[in-house]
């Protein structure tokens, strides 16, 4: 049952992510924040928090595609400074730090986890951090009204 709920939360997060990928934001814009809550029948409160930053495509990072590099030629100037690849470990650490700060702000803003939370899982994918957690307290009657579960 627990896996089914986590899978549902993940699918919801990915669905929202897919919809947000069509936004007109350019590289370097503000990351998209996704916060999905679920209160289990036993009163446990779980959540998925994602921070998604639109990353440049391979072509935007200065890597030529195909034989001729497309309409814009195959020169070096089309991407990152000096044609260098981004340091993924630094990007990952930055995104994780930012996601943790923003998650704590979101929890304080919404009041979802009043007594803190334990991290159940987290993962980083290129430009996407997701943190799955469970609140330390059980849901109150008010929590169930404030954070209703979406119909499945």
Secondary structure, DSSP 8 states (H G I E B T S, - for coil): -HHHHHHHHHHHHHHHHHHHTTS---TTS--EEEEEEEE-TTS-EEEEEEEE-----GGGGT---TTT-STT-S-GGGSSGGG----HHHHHHHHHHHHHHHHHHHHHHHTS-TT-EEEEEEEEETTEEEEEEEESS---HHHHHHT-----
